Amino acid sequence: MSTVRSGVEQAILVTVGAATLTRERAEAAVQDLVRRGQVTGEEGRAAVERLFGRGRGEAEGEARGLVDRLEGGFQGALREVGVVTRGELEDLNLKLAEMDHRLRLIEERLDGAGGSAG
């Protein structure tokens, strides 16, 4: 499953790289607008920051969310075909050990009661 996760993470990094190129293009376009006098330098920088600063945080959160959703979907598919998680298996092993211990206690009581009655 970590292979799937790393593949998704690499795809996200490629997307983030493309976003970086897009930011550079946006900054170049803003600089052109500043040269033409259509916006001030401060307005241009603020616009780029609003677009990409906020977007970066959202993109990182969305990327994590995407990985989590894909991982959750993968786990859901495994669950549908009956594959249990390691935690579920450990819980079952613990319950089985508890039941085995209780059964031994009951057997010991029965053996002790049968021996004293005989």
C-alpha positions in Angstrom: 0.0 0.0 0.0 2.9 2.4 0.6 3.8 2.0 -3.1 0.4 3.3 -4.1 0.9 6.2 -1.6 4.3 7.1 -2.9 3.0 7.0 -6.5 0.2 9.4 -5.5 2.6 11.6 -3.7 4.9 11.8 -6.7 2.0 12.7 -8.9 1.1 15.5 -6.5 4.7 16.8 -6.5 4.6 17.0 -10.3 1.4 19.0 -10.0 3.0 21.3 -7.4 5.9 21.7 -9.8 3.5 22.7 -12.6 1.9 25.2 -10.2 5.3 26.7 -9.5 5.7 27.3 -13.3 2.2 28.8 -13.4 3.1 31.1 -10.5 6.2 32.3 -12.4 4.0 33.0 -15.5 1.4 34.8 -13.3 4.2 37.0 -11.8 5.5 37.8 -15.3 2.0 38.8 -16.4 1.7 41.0 -13.3 5.1 42.6 -14.0 3.9 43.4 -17.5 0.7 45.0 -16.2 2.8 47.0 -13.8 5.1 48.2 -16.6 2.0 49.3 -18.5 0.7 51.1 -15.5 -2.5 49.1 -15.2 -1.8 48.0 -11.6 0.7 49.1 -9.0 3.5 46.8 -8.0 1.9 46.3 -4.6 -1.5 45.4 -6.1 0.2 42.9 -8.4 2.2 41.3 -5.6 -0.9 41.1 -3.4 -2.9 39.5 -6.2 -0.3 36.9 -6.9 0.0 36.2 -3.1 -3.8 35.9 -2.7 -3.9 33.5 -5.7 -0.9 31.4 -4.8 -0.3 32.0 -1.1 -3.8 30.9 -0.2 -3.8 28.3 -3.0 -0.6 26.7 -1.7 -2.0 26.0 1.7 -5.2 24.8 0.2 -3.3 22.7 -2.4 -1.2 21.1 0.3 -4.3 20.3 2.3 -6.1 19.1 -0.8 -3.1 16.9 -1.7 -3.0 15.3 1.7 -6.8 15.0 1.5 -6.5 13.3 -1.9 -3.9 10.9 -0.7 -6.1 10.1 2.4 -9.2 9.6 0.2 -7.3 7.3 -2.2 -5.8 5.4 0.7 -9.3 5.2 2.3 -10.8 4.0 -1.0 -8.1 1.4 -1.3 -8.7 0.2 2.3 -12.5 0.2 1.6 -11.9 -2.1 -1.5 -9.8 -4.4 0.6 -12.4 -4.5 3.3 -15.1 -5.3 0.7 -13.2 -8.4 -0.4 -12.7 -9.5 3.2 -9.1 -8.4 4.0 -8.7 -7.3 7.6 -6.3 -4.7 9.0 -3.3 -5.6 11.2 -5.1 -3.9 14.1 -8.2 -5.9 13.6 -6.1 -9.1 13.5 -4.3 -8.1 16.6 -7.6 -7.5 18.4 -8.8 -10.9 17.4 -5.6 -12.6 18.6 -6.0 -10.8 21.9 -9.7 -11.9 22.3 -8.7 -15.5 21.3 -5.9 -15.5 24.0 -8.4 -14.2 26.6 -10.9 -16.9 25.7 -8.2 -19.6 25.8 -7.2 -18.4 29.3 -10.8 -18.4 30.5 -11.4 -21.9 29.1 -8.3 -23.2 30.9 -9.6 -21.7 34.2 -12.9 -23.4 33.7 -11.2 -26.7 32.8 -9.1 -26.5 36.0 -12.1 -25.8 38.1 -13.9 -28.8 36.6 -10.9 -31.1 37.0 -10.6 -29.9 40.6 -14.3 -30.5 41.3 -14.2 -33.9 39.7 -11.1 -35.0 41.7 -12.6 -34.0 45.1 -15.9 -35.7 44.4 -14.4 -39.0 43.5 
